[in-house]
Amino acid sequence: MLFPANSWITRLQAPVRDLGPYAAIALTLPGGTLVALSLWALRHRGWFVAHRRVLAEVALLGVGLVVPG
């Protein structure tokens, strides 16, 4: 029988294992954060295609915040 404390640990294991290689790249390479984000985006491009409208709106909002006037 699993205790409640073990159930959240079990649910957290898979995402942490998926992020491990990206974290290693980000921490060891110069500019590794950009490399890791690019590799992650390449691997999950189906998600980006499904959410491209939301991503475009977020990008426009970000540009609007960074570039005044």
CHARMM internal coordinates of N, CA and C (Angstrom, degrees):
IC EDIT
DIST 1 N 1 CA 1.4505
DIST 1 CA 1 C 1.5229
ANGL 1 N 1 CA 1 C 109.14
DIST 1 C 2 N 1.3246
ANGL 1 CA 1 C 2 N 115.70
DIHE 1 N 1 CA 1 C 2 N 131.70
DIST 2 N 2 CA 1.4517
ANGL 1 C 2 N 2 CA 120.15
DIHE 1 CA 1 C 2 N 2 CA 179.28
DIST 2 CA 2 C 1.5151
ANGL 2 N 2 CA 2 C 110.78
DIHE 1 C 2 N 2 CA 2 C -87.68
DIST 2 C 3 N 1.2803
ANGL 2 CA 2 C 3 N 115.35
DIHE 2 N 2 CA 2 C 3 N 136.75
DIST 3 N 3 CA 1.4532
ANGL 2 C 3 N 3 CA 120.48
DIHE 2 CA 2 C 3 N 3 CA 175.08
DIST 3 CA 3 C 1.5258
ANGL 3 N 3 CA 3 C 109.13
DIHE 2 C 3 N 3 CA 3 C -83.84
DIST 3 C 4 N 1.3243
ANGL 3 CA 3 C 4 N 118.93
DIHE 3 N 3 CA 3 C 4 N 157.74
DIST 4 N 4 CA 1.4657
ANGL 3 C 4 N 4 CA 120.51
DIHE 3 CA 3 C 4 N 4 CA -179.67
DIST 4 CA 4 C 1.5279
ANGL 4 N 4 CA 4 C 113.50
DIHE 3 C 4 N 4 CA 4 C -56.90
DIST 4 C 5 N 1.3181
ANGL 4 CA 4 C 5 N 117.87
DIHE 4 N 4 CA 4 C 5 N -33.51
DIST 5 N 5 CA 1.4704
ANGL 4 C 5 N 5 CA 120.38
DIHE 4 CA 4 C 5 N 5 CA 179.95
DIST 5 CA 5 C 1.5243
ANGL 5 N 5 CA 5 C 110.54
DIHE 4 C 5 N 5 CA 5 C -65.01
DIST 5 C 6 N 1.3242
ANGL 5 CA 5 C 6 N 117.56
DIHE 5 N 5 CA 5 C 6 N -34.97
DIST 6 N 6 CA 1.4585
ANGL 5 C 6 N 6 CA 121.04
DIHE 5 CA 5 C 6 N 6 CA -179.56
DIST 6 CA 6 C 1.5193
ANGL 6 N 6 CA 6 C 112.01
DIHE 5 C 6 N 6 CA 6 C -75.03
DIST 6 C 7 N 1.3137
ANGL 6 CA 6 C 7 N 118.47
DIHE 6 N 6 CA 6 C 7 N -27.40
DIST 7 N 7 CA 1.4583
ANGL 6 C 7 N 7 CA 120.16
DIHE 6 CA 6 C 7 N 7 CA -176.16
DIST 7 CA 7 C 1.5249
ANGL 7 N 7 CA 7 C 110.96
DIHE 6 C 7 N 7 CA 7 C -68.70
DIST 7 C 8 N 1.3280
ANGL 7 CA 7 C 8 N 118.79
DIHE 7 N 7 CA 7 C 8 N -39.59
DIST 8 N 8 CA 1.4602
ANGL 7 C 8 N 8 CA 118.86
DIHE 7 CA 7 C 8 N 8 CA 179.11
DIST 8 CA 8 C 1.5145
ANGL 8 N 8 CA 8 C 111.23
DIHE 7 C 8 N 8 CA 8 C -71.83
DIST 8 C 9 N 1.3157
ANGL 8 CA 8 C 9 N 116.81
DIHE 8 N 8 CA 8 C 9 N -30.48
DIST 9 N 9 CA 1.4608
ANGL 8 C 9 N 9 CA 119.86
DIHE 8 CA 8 C 9 N 9 CA 176.35
DIST 9 CA 9 C 1.5301
ANGL 9 N 9 CA 9 C 109.75
DIHE 8 C 9 N 9 CA 9 C -67.08
DIST 9 C 10 N 1.3014
ANGL 9 CA 9 C 10 N 116.66
DIHE 9 N 9 CA 9 C 10 N -41.71
DIST 10 N 10 CA 1.4549
ANGL 9 C 10 N 10 CA 121.26
DIHE 9 CA 9 C 10 N 10 CA 179.12
DIST 10 CA 10 C 1.5224
ANGL 10 N 10 CA 10 C 110.96
DIHE 9 C 10 N 10 CA 10 C -63.90
DIST 10 C 11 N 1.3298
ANGL 10 CA 10 C 11 N 117.74
DIHE 10 N 10 CA 10 C 11 N -41.34
DIST 11 N 11 CA 1.4632
ANGL 10 C 11 N 11 CA 121.16
DIHE 10 CA 10 C 11 N 11 CA 179.39
DIST 11 CA 11 C 1.5212
ANGL 11 N 11 CA 11 C 111.64
DIHE 10 C 11 N 11 CA 11 C -68.30
DIST 11 C 12 N 1.3151
ANGL 11 CA 11 C 12 N 118.53
DIHE 11 N 11 CA 11 C 12 N -26.96
DIST 12 N 12 CA 1.4535
ANGL 11 C 12 N 12 CA 122.72
DIHE 11 CA 11 C 12 N 12 CA -176.84
DIST 12 CA 12 C 1.5260
ANGL 12 N 12 CA 12 C 113.02
DIHE 11 C 12 N 12 CA 12 C -85.81
DIST 12 C 13 N 1.3173
ANGL 12 CA 12 C 13 N 117.91
DIHE 12 N 12 CA 12 C 13 N -17.62
DIST 13 N 13 CA 1.4604
ANGL 12 C 13 N 13 CA 121.21
DIHE 12 CA 12 C 13 N 13 CA -174.54
DIST 13 CA 13 C 1.5254
ANGL 13 N 13 CA 13 C 112.99
DIHE 12 C 13 N 13 CA 13 C -64.06
DIST 13 C 14 N 1.3123
ANGL 13 CA 13 C 14 N 119.04
DIHE 13 N 13 CA 13 C 14 N -45.81
DIST 14 N 14 CA 1.4678
ANGL 13 C 14 N 14 CA 121.74
DIHE 13 CA 13 C 14 N 14 CA -175.84
DIST 14 CA 14 C 1.5261
ANGL 14 N 14 CA 14 C 112.27
DIHE 13 C 14 N 14 CA 14 C -63.48
DIST 14 C 15 N 1.3484
ANGL 14 CA 14 C 15 N 119.93
DIHE 14 N 14 CA 14 C 15 N -48.80
DIST 15 N 15 CA 1.4730
ANGL 14 C 15 N 15 CA 118.14
DIHE 14 CA 14 C 15 N 15 CA 178.42
DIST 15 CA 15 C 1.5281
ANGL 15 N 15 CA 15 C 113.24
DIHE 14 C 15 N 15 CA 15 C -62.70
DIST 15 C 16 N 1.3271
ANGL 15 CA 15 C 16 N 117.29
DIHE 15 N 15 CA 15 C 16 N -36.17
DIST 16 N 16 CA 1.4617
ANGL 15 C 16 N 16 CA 119.87
DIHE 15 CA 15 C 16 N 16 CA 179.56
DIST 16 CA 16 C 1.5220
ANGL 16 N 16 CA 16 C 110.05
DIHE 15 C 16 N 16 CA 16 C -67.21
DIST 16 C 17 N 1.3240
ANGL 16 CA 16 C 17 N 117.45
DIHE 16 N 16 CA 16 C 17 N -39.23
DIST 17 N 17 CA 1.4660
ANGL 16 C 17 N 17 CA 120.65
DIHE 16 CA 16 C 17 N 17 CA 177.39
DIST 17 CA 17 C 1.5268
ANGL 17 N 17 CA 17 C 111.18
DIHE 16 C 17 N 17 CA 17 C -65.58
DIST 17 C 18 N 1.3214
ANGL 17 CA 17 C 18 N 117.60
DIHE 17 N 17 CA 17 C 18 N -35.56
DIST 18 N 18 CA 1.4607
ANGL 17 C 18 N 18 CA 120.41
DIHE 17 CA 17 C 18 N 18 CA 178.16
DIST 18 CA 18 C 1.5245
ANGL 18 N 18 CA 18 C 111.89
DIHE 17 C 18 N 18 CA 18 C -69.25
DIST 18 C 19 N 1.3272
ANGL 18 CA 18 C 19 N 117.54
DIHE 18 N 18 CA 18 C 19 N -33.67
DIST 19 N 19 CA 1.4587
ANGL 18 C 19 N 19 CA 120.84
DIHE 18 CA 18 C 19 N 19 CA -177.75
DIST 19 CA 19 C 1.5278
ANGL 19 N 19 CA 19 C 113.34
DIHE 18 C 19 N 19 CA 19 C -84.54
DIST 19 C 20 N 1.3027
ANGL 19 CA 19 C 20 N 117.79
DIHE 19 N 19 CA 19 C 20 N -14.34
DIST 20 N 20 CA 1.4614
ANGL 19 C 20 N 20 CA 121.88
DIHE 19 CA 19 C 20 N 20 CA -176.43
DIST 20 CA 20 C 1.5208
ANGL 20 N 20 CA 20 C 114.68
DIHE 19 C 20 N 20 CA 20 C -54.37
DIST 20 C 21 N 1.3342
ANGL 20 CA 20 C 21 N 119.46
DIHE 20 N 20 CA 20 C 21 N -52.80
DIST 21 N 21 CA 1.4669
ANGL 20 C 21 N 21 CA 119.35
DIHE 20 CA 20 C 21 N 21 CA -179.97
DIST 21 CA 21 C 1.5287
ANGL 21 N 21 CA 21 C 113.01
DIHE 20 C 21 N 21 CA 21 C -62.15
DIST 21 C 22 N 1.3262
ANGL 21 CA 21 C 22 N 116.77
DIHE 21 N 21 CA 21 C 22 N -36.45
DIST 22 N 22 CA 1.4658
ANGL 21 C 22 N 22 CA 120.14
DIHE 21 CA 21 C 22 N 22 CA 178.66
DIST 22 CA 22 C 1.5318
ANGL 22 N 22 CA 22 C 110.70
DIHE 21 C 22 N 22 CA 22 C -66.98
DIST 22 C 23 N 1.3041
ANGL 22 CA 22 C 23 N 116.74
DIHE 22 N 22 CA 22 C 23 N -38.37
DIST 23 N 23 CA 1.4656
ANGL 22 C 23 N 23 CA 120.27
DIHE 22 CA 22 C 23 N 23 CA 177.96
DIST 23 CA 23 C 1.5193
ANGL 23 N 23 CA 23 C 110.57
DIHE 22 C 23 N 23 CA 23 C -66.12
DIST 23 C 24 N 1.3246
ANGL 23 CA 23 C 24 N 117.37
DIHE 23 N 23 CA 23 C 24 N -39.08
DIST 24 N 24 CA 1.4641
ANGL 23 C 24 N 24 CA 120.43
DIHE 23 CA 23 C 24 N 24 CA 178.39
DIST 24 CA 24 C 1.5257
ANGL 24 N 24 CA 24 C 110.93
DIHE 23 C 24 N 24 CA 24 C -63.44
DIST 24 C 25 N 1.3302
ANGL 24 CA 24 C 25 N 116.74
DIHE 24 N 24 CA 24 C 25 N -41.97
DIST 25 N 25 CA 1.4683
ANGL 24 C 25 N 25 CA 120.61
DIHE 24 CA 24 C 25 N 25 CA 178.06
DIST 25 CA 25 C 1.5261
ANGL 25 N 25 CA 25 C 109.68
DIHE 24 C 25 N 25 CA 25 C -63.89
DIST 25 C 26 N 1.3311
ANGL 25 CA 25 C 26 N 116.04
DIHE 25 N 25 CA 25 C 26 N -45.75
DIST 26 N 26 CA 1.4656
ANGL 25 C 26 N 26 CA 120.29
DIHE 25 CA 25 C 26 N 26 CA -176.83
DIST 26 CA 26 C 1.5232
ANGL 26 N 26 CA 26 C 111.97
DIHE 25 C 26 N 26 CA 26 C -63.62
DIST 26 C 27 N 1.3146
ANGL 26 CA 26 C 27 N 117.46
DIHE 26 N 26 CA 26 C 27 N -33.35
DIST 27 N 27 CA 1.4594
ANGL 26 C 27 N 27 CA 120.35
DIHE 26 CA 26 C 27 N 27 CA -176.80
DIST 27 CA 27 C 1.5215
ANGL 27 N 27 CA 27 C 113.61
DIHE 26 C 27 N 27 CA 27 C -85.76
DIST 27 C 28 N 1.3353
ANGL 27 CA 27 C 28 N 118.23
DIHE 27 N 27 CA 27 C 28 N -24.96
DIST 28 N 28 CA 1.4656
ANGL 27 C 28 N 28 CA 119.59
DIHE 27 CA 27 C 28 N 28 CA -173.57
DIST 28 CA 28 C 1.5155
ANGL 28 N 28 CA 28 C 114.06
DIHE 27 C 28 N 28 CA 28 C -99.23
DIST 28 C 29 N 1.3144
ANGL 28 CA 28 C 29 N 118.90
DIHE 28 N 28 CA 28 C 29 N -33.54
DIST 29 N 29 CA 1.4642
ANGL 28 C 29 N 29 CA 120.81
DIHE 28 CA 28 C 29 N 29 CA -176.76
DIST 29 CA 29 C 1.5220
ANGL 29 N 29 CA 29 C 111.62
DIHE 28 C 29 N 29 CA 29 C -91.58
DIST 29 C 30 N 1.3340
ANGL 29 CA 29 C 30 N 116.75
DIHE 29 N 29 CA 29 C 30 N 145.03
DIST 30 N 30 CA 1.4604
ANGL 29 C 30 N 30 CA 118.27
DIHE 29 CA 29 C 30 N 30 CA 170.61
DIST 30 CA 30 C 1.5364
ANGL 30 N 30 CA 30 C 108.16
DIHE 29 C 30 N 30 CA 30 C -68.85
DIST 30 C 31 N 1.3006
ANGL 30 CA 30 C 31 N 116.70
DIHE 30 N 30 CA 30 C 31 N 129.31
DIST 31 N 31 CA 1.4641
ANGL 30 C 31 N 31 CA 120.28
DIHE 30 CA 30 C 31 N 31 CA -174.34
DIST 31 CA 31 C 1.5152
ANGL 31 N 31 CA 31 C 111.34
DIHE 30 C 31 N 31 CA 31 C 73.58
DIST 31 C 32 N 1.3057
ANGL 31 CA 31 C 32 N 116.05
DIHE 31 N 31 CA 31 C 32 N 19.92
DIST 32 N 32 CA 1.4605
ANGL 31 C 32 N 32 CA 121.19
DIHE 31 CA 31 C 32 N 32 CA -174.86
DIST 32 CA 32 C 1.5118
ANGL 32 N 32 CA 32 C 114.27
DIHE 31 C 32 N 32 CA 32 C -64.86
DIST 32 C 33 N 1.3137
ANGL 32 CA 32 C 33 N 116.93
DIHE 32 N 32 CA 32 C 33 N -26.25
DIST 33 N 33 CA 1.4586
ANGL 32 C 33 N 33 CA 119.66
DIHE 32 CA 32 C 33 N 33 CA 178.64
DIST 33 CA 33 C 1.5237
ANGL 33 N 33 CA 33 C 110.18
DIHE 32 C 33 N 33 CA 33 C -63.51
DIST 33 C 34 N 1.3218
ANGL 33 CA 33 C 34 N 116.25
DIHE 33 N 33 CA 33 C 34 N -44.17
DIST 34 N 34 CA 1.4645
ANGL 33 C 34 N 34 CA 119.46
DIHE 33 CA 33 C 34 N 34 CA 178.47
DIST 34 CA 34 C 1.5212
ANGL 34 N 34 CA 34 C 111.52
DIHE 33 C 34 N 34 CA 34 C -66.72
DIST 34 C 35 N 1.3257
ANGL 34 CA 34 C 35 N 117.12
DIHE 34 N 34 CA 34 C 35 N -39.46
DIST 35 N 35 CA 1.4611
ANGL 34 C 35 N 35 CA 120.74
DIHE 34 CA 34 C 35 N 35 CA 178.08
DIST 35 CA 35 C 1.5230
ANGL 35 N 35 CA 35 C 110.11
DIHE 34 C 35 N 35 CA 35 C -63.87
DIST 35 C 36 N 1.3335
ANGL 35 CA 35 C 36 N 116.78
DIHE 35 N 35 CA 35 C 36 N -45.95
DIST 36 N 36 CA 1.4588
ANGL 35 C 36 N 36 CA 121.07
DIHE 35 CA 35 C 36 N 36 CA -179.10
DIST 36 CA 36 C 1.5304
ANGL 36 N 36 CA 36 C 111.25
DIHE 35 C 36 N 36 CA 36 C -63.83
DIST 36 C 37 N 1.3358
ANGL 36 CA 36 C 37 N 117.20
DIHE 36 N 36 CA 36 C 37 N -43.11
DIST 37 N 37 CA 1.4655
ANGL 36 C 37 N 37 CA 120.11
DIHE 36 CA 36 C 37 N 37 CA 177.65
DIST 37 CA 37 C 1.5218
ANGL 37 N 37 CA 37 C 111.56
DIHE 36 C 37 N 37 CA 37 C -63.72
DIST 37 C 38 N 1.3271
ANGL 37 CA 37 C 38 N 116.81
DIHE 37 N 37 CA 37 C 38 N -38.67
DIST 38 N 38 CA 1.4607
ANGL 37 C 38 N 38 CA 120.21
DIHE 37 CA 37 C 38 N 38 CA 178.21
DIST 38 CA 38 C 1.5266
ANGL 38 N 38 CA 38 C 111.36
DIHE 37 C 38 N 38 CA 38 C -65.18
DIST 38 C 39 N 1.3185
ANGL 38 CA 38 C 39 N 116.74
DIHE 38 N 38 CA 38 C 39 N -43.73
DIST 39 N 39 CA 1.4664
ANGL 38 C 39 N 39 CA 120.09
DIHE 38 CA 38 C 39 N 39 CA 178.39
DIST 39 CA 39 C 1.5214
ANGL 39 N 39 CA 39 C 111.32
DIHE 38 C 39 N 39 CA 39 C -64.67
DIST 39 C 40 N 1.3330
ANGL 39 CA 39 C 40 N 116.53
DIHE 39 N 39 CA 39 C 40 N -40.60
DIST 40 N 40 CA 1.4662
ANGL 39 C 40 N 40 CA 119.81
DIHE 39 CA 39 C 40 N 40 CA 178.48
DIST 40 CA 40 C 1.5224
ANGL 40 N 40 CA 40 C 110.47
DIHE 39 C 40 N 40 CA 40 C -63.70
DIST 40 C 41 N 1.3296
ANGL 40 CA 40 C 41 N 116.53
DIHE 40 N 40 CA 40 C 41 N -43.37
DIST 41 N 41 CA 1.4670
ANGL 40 C 41 N 41 CA 120.49
DIHE 40 CA 40 C 41 N 41 CA -179.91
DIST 41 CA 41 C 1.5146
ANGL 41 N 41 CA 41 C 110.81
DIHE 40 C 41 N 41 CA 41 C -64.70
DIST 41 C 42 N 1.3257
ANGL 41 CA 41 C 42 N 117.61
DIHE 41 N 41 CA 41 C 42 N -37.81
DIST 42 N 42 CA 1.4534
ANGL 41 C 42 N 42 CA 120.92
DIHE 41 CA 41 C 42 N 42 CA 178.22
DIST 42 CA 42 C 1.5213
ANGL 42 N 42 CA 42 C 110.96
DIHE 41 C 42 N 42 CA 42 C -65.00
DIST 42 C 43 N 1.3080
ANGL 42 CA 42 C 43 N 116.67
DIHE 42 N 42 CA 42 C 43 N -39.20
DIST 43 N 43 CA 1.4634
ANGL 42 C 43 N 43 CA 120.46
DIHE 42 CA 42 C 43 N 43 CA -179.40
DIST 43 CA 43 C 1.5321
ANGL 43 N 43 CA 43 C 112.13
DIHE 42 C 43 N 43 CA 43 C -72.15
DIST 43 C 44 N 1.3308
ANGL 43 CA 43 C 44 N 117.46
DIHE 43 N 43 CA 43 C 44 N -30.25
DIST 44 N 44 CA 1.4603
ANGL 43 C 44 N 44 CA 121.84
DIHE 43 CA 43 C 44 N 44 CA -177.22
DIST 44 CA 44 C 1.5243
ANGL 44 N 44 CA 44 C 112.12
DIHE 43 C 44 N 44 CA 44 C -110.25
DIST 44 C 45 N 1.3130
ANGL 44 CA 44 C 45 N 118.44
DIHE 44 N 44 CA 44 C 45 N 35.31
DIST 45 N 45 CA 1.4631
ANGL 44 C 45 N 45 CA 119.99
DIHE 44 CA 44 C 45 N 45 CA -175.59
DIST 45 CA 45 C 1.5166
ANGL 45 N 45 CA 45 C 112.90
DIHE 44 C 45 N 45 CA 45 C -66.39
DIST 45 C 46 N 1.3129
ANGL 45 CA 45 C 46 N 119.29
DIHE 45 N 45 CA 45 C 46 N -23.80
DIST 46 N 46 CA 1.4669
ANGL 45 C 46 N 46 CA 121.00
DIHE 45 CA 45 C 46 N 46 CA 175.18
DIST 46 CA 46 C 1.5207
ANGL 46 N 46 CA 46 C 111.13
DIHE 45 C 46 N 46 CA 46 C -62.16
DIST 46 C 47 N 1.3182
ANGL 46 CA 46 C 47 N 117.03
DIHE 46 N 46 CA 46 C 47 N -38.08
DIST 47 N 47 CA 1.4599
ANGL 46 C 47 N 47 CA 121.39
DIHE 46 CA 46 C 47 N 47 CA 177.53
DIST 47 CA 47 C 1.5207
ANGL 47 N 47 CA 47 C 109.98
DIHE 46 C 47 N 47 CA 47 C -65.37
DIST 47 C 48 N 1.3302
ANGL 47 CA 47 C 48 N 117.06
DIHE 47 N 47 CA 47 C 48 N -40.37
DIST 48 N 48 CA 1.4580
ANGL 47 C 48 N 48 CA 120.76
DIHE 47 CA 47 C 48 N 48 CA 179.80
DIST 48 CA 48 C 1.5175
ANGL 48 N 48 CA 48 C 111.85
DIHE 47 C 48 N 48 CA 48 C -65.50
DIST 48 C 49 N 1.3301
ANGL 48 CA 48 C 49 N 116.67
DIHE 48 N 48 CA 48 C 49 N -39.04
DIST 49 N 49 CA 1.4637
ANGL 48 C 49 N 49 CA 120.23
DIHE 48 CA 48 C 49 N 49 CA 178.53
DIST 49 CA 49 C 1.5248
ANGL 49 N 49 CA 49 C 110.04
DIHE 48 C 49 N 49 CA 49 C -64.15
DIST 49 C 50 N 1.3105
ANGL 49 CA 49 C 50 N 116.86
DIHE 49 N 49 CA 49 C 50 N -39.71
DIST 50 N 50 CA 1.4640
ANGL 49 C 50 N 50 CA 120.82
DIHE 49 CA 49 C 50 N 50 CA -178.91
DIST 50 CA 50 C 1.5303
ANGL 50 N 50 CA 50 C 111.87
DIHE 49 C 50 N 50 CA 50 C -70.03
DIST 50 C 51 N 1.3143
ANGL 50 CA 50 C 51 N 118.13
DIHE 50 N 50 CA 50 C 51 N -27.37
DIST 51 N 51 CA 1.4637
ANGL 50 C 51 N 51 CA 122.22
DIHE 50 CA 50 C 51 N 51 CA -175.10
DIST 51 CA 51 C 1.5280
ANGL 51 N 51 CA 51 C 112.62
DIHE 50 C 51 N 51 CA 51 C -116.05
DIST 51 C 52 N 1.3225
ANGL 51 CA 51 C 52 N 118.11
DIHE 51 N 51 CA 51 C 52 N 25.85
DIST 52 N 52 CA 1.4648
ANGL 51 C 52 N 52 CA 119.70
DIHE 51 CA 51 C 52 N 52 CA -173.22
DIST 52 CA 52 C 1.5209
ANGL 52 N 52 CA 52 C 113.08
DIHE 51 C 52 N 52 CA 52 C -65.22
DIST 52 C 53 N 1.3396
ANGL 52 CA 52 C 53 N 118.56
DIHE 52 N 52 CA 52 C 53 N -32.68
DIST 53 N 53 CA 1.4671
ANGL 52 C 53 N 53 CA 119.84
DIHE 52 CA 52 C 53 N 53 CA -179.97
DIST 53 CA 53 C 1.5321
ANGL 53 N 53 CA 53 C 110.48
DIHE 52 C 53 N 53 CA 53 C -66.49
DIST 53 C 54 N 1.3158
ANGL 53 CA 53 C 54 N 116.12
DIHE 53 N 53 CA 53 C 54 N -44.62
DIST 54 N 54 CA 1.4677
ANGL 53 C 54 N 54 CA 120.08
DIHE 53 CA 53 C 54 N 54 CA 179.27
DIST 54 CA 54 C 1.5251
ANGL 54 N 54 CA 54 C 110.16
DIHE 53 C 54 N 54 CA 54 C -63.99
DIST 54 C 55 N 1.3395
ANGL 54 CA 54 C 55 N 117.08
DIHE 54 N 54 CA 54 C 55 N -41.80
DIST 55 N 55 CA 1.4595
ANGL 54 C 55 N 55 CA 120.26
DIHE 54 CA 54 C 55 N 55 CA 179.61
DIST 55 CA 55 C 1.5203
ANGL 55 N 55 CA 55 C 111.30
DIHE 54 C 55 N 55 CA 55 C -64.19
DIST 55 C 56 N 1.3368
ANGL 55 CA 55 C 56 N 117.32
DIHE 55 N 55 CA 55 C 56 N -38.05
DIST 56 N 56 CA 1.4666
ANGL 55 C 56 N 56 CA 120.46
DIHE 55 CA 55 C 56 N 56 CA 177.88
DIST 56 CA 56 C 1.5245
ANGL 56 N 56 CA 56 C 110.65
DIHE 55 C 56 N 56 CA 56 C -64.71
DIST 56 C 57 N 1.3260
ANGL 56 CA 56 C 57 N 117.18
DIHE 56 N 56 CA 56 C 57 N -41.15
DIST 57 N 57 CA 1.4585
ANGL 56 C 57 N 57 CA 120.36
DIHE 56 CA 56 C 57 N 57 CA 178.94
DIST 57 CA 57 C 1.5267
ANGL 57 N 57 CA 57 C 111.39
DIHE 56 C 57 N 57 CA 57 C -65.61
DIST 57 C 58 N 1.3120
ANGL 57 CA 57 C 58 N 117.07
DIHE 57 N 57 CA 57 C 58 N -40.44
DIST 58 N 58 CA 1.4680
ANGL 57 C 58 N 58 CA 120.98
DIHE 57 CA 57 C 58 N 58 CA 178.26
DIST 58 CA 58 C 1.5292
ANGL 58 N 58 CA 58 C 109.93
DIHE 57 C 58 N 58 CA 58 C -65.60
DIST 58 C 59 N 1.3310
ANGL 58 CA 58 C 59 N 117.33
DIHE 58 N 58 CA 58 C 59 N -41.35
DIST 59 N 59 CA 1.4539
ANGL 58 C 59 N 59 CA 120.59
DIHE 58 CA 58 C 59 N 59 CA 177.91
DIST 59 CA 59 C 1.5234
ANGL 59 N 59 CA 59 C 111.53
DIHE 58 C 59 N 59 CA 59 C -62.40
DIST 59 C 60 N 1.3174
ANGL 59 CA 59 C 60 N 117.26
DIHE 59 N 59 CA 59 C 60 N -42.82
DIST 60 N 60 CA 1.4700
ANGL 59 C 60 N 60 CA 120.53
DIHE 59 CA 59 C 60 N 60 CA 178.52
DIST 60 CA 60 C 1.5252
ANGL 60 N 60 CA 60 C 111.25
DIHE 59 C 60 N 60 CA 60 C -64.53
DIST 60 C 61 N 1.3161
ANGL 60 CA 60 C 61 N 116.22
DIHE 60 N 60 CA 60 C 61 N -39.87
DIST 61 N 61 CA 1.4564
ANGL 60 C 61 N 61 CA 119.95
DIHE 60 CA 60 C 61 N 61 CA 177.33
DIST 61 CA 61 C 1.5334
ANGL 61 N 61 CA 61 C 110.54
DIHE 60 C 61 N 61 CA 61 C -63.73
DIST 61 C 62 N 1.3267
ANGL 61 CA 61 C 62 N 116.08
DIHE 61 N 61 CA 61 C 62 N -42.63
DIST 62 N 62 CA 1.4692
ANGL 61 C 62 N 62 CA 119.88
DIHE 61 CA 61 C 62 N 62 CA 178.37
DIST 62 CA 62 C 1.5114
ANGL 62 N 62 CA 62 C 112.13
DIHE 61 C 62 N 62 CA 62 C -62.47
DIST 62 C 63 N 1.3237
ANGL 62 CA 62 C 63 N 117.13
DIHE 62 N 62 CA 62 C 63 N -42.82
DIST 63 N 63 CA 1.4680
ANGL 62 C 63 N 63 CA 120.60
DIHE 62 CA 62 C 63 N 63 CA 178.10
DIST 63 CA 63 C 1.5323
ANGL 63 N 63 CA 63 C 109.72
DIHE 62 C 63 N 63 CA 63 C -64.30
DIST 63 C 64 N 1.3204
ANGL 63 CA 63 C 64 N 116.75
DIHE 63 N 63 CA 63 C 64 N -39.70
DIST 64 N 64 CA 1.4423
ANGL 63 C 64 N 64 CA 120.28
DIHE 63 CA 63 C 64 N 64 CA 178.25
DIST 64 CA 64 C 1.5227
ANGL 64 N 64 CA 64 C 113.36
DIHE 63 C 64 N 64 CA 64 C -63.76
DIST 64 C 65 N 1.3120
ANGL 64 CA 64 C 65 N 116.72
DIHE 64 N 64 CA 64 C 65 N -31.18
DIST 65 N 65 CA 1.4633
ANGL 64 C 65 N 65 CA 120.24
DIHE 64 CA 64 C 65 N 65 CA 178.01
DIST 65 CA 65 C 1.5165
ANGL 65 N 65 CA 65 C 111.99
DIHE 64 C 65 N 65 CA 65 C -78.08
DIST 65 C 66 N 1.3320
ANGL 65 CA 65 C 66 N 116.04
DIHE 65 N 65 CA 65 C 66 N -34.09
DIST 66 N 66 CA 1.4651
ANGL 65 C 66 N 66 CA 120.20
DIHE 65 CA 65 C 66 N 66 CA -176.09
DIST 66 CA 66 C 1.5284
ANGL 66 N 66 CA 66 C 110.58
DIHE 65 C 66 N 66 CA 66 C -80.34
DIST 66 C 67 N 1.3251
ANGL 66 CA 66 C 67 N 117.05
DIHE 66 N 66 CA 66 C 67 N -41.60
DIST 67 N 67 CA 1.4668
ANGL 66 C 67 N 67 CA 121.15
DIHE 66 CA 66 C 67 N 67 CA -176.47
DIST 67 CA 67 C 1.5304
ANGL 67 N 67 CA 67 C 107.66
DIHE 66 C 67 N 67 CA 67 C -99.50
DIST 67 C 68 N 1.3150
ANGL 67 CA 67 C 68 N 118.00
DIHE 67 N 67 CA 67 C 68 N 106.65
DIST 68 N 68 CA 1.4542
ANGL 67 C 68 N 68 CA 119.30
DIHE 67 CA 67 C 68 N 68 CA -178.47
DIST 68 CA 68 C 1.5339
ANGL 68 N 68 CA 68 C 111.45
DIHE 67 C 68 N 68 CA 68 C -74.59
DIST 68 C 69 N 1.3306
ANGL 68 CA 68 C 69 N 114.66
DIHE 68 N 68 CA 68 C 69 N 153.88
DIST 69 N 69 CA 1.4393
ANGL 68 C 69 N 69 CA 121.73
DIHE 68 CA 68 C 69 N 69 CA 172.47
DIST 69 CA 69 C 1.4741
ANGL 69 N 69 CA 69 C 112.73
DIHE 68 C 69 N 69 CA 69 C 78.74
END
COOR INIT
IC SEED 1 N 1 CA 1 C
IC BUILD
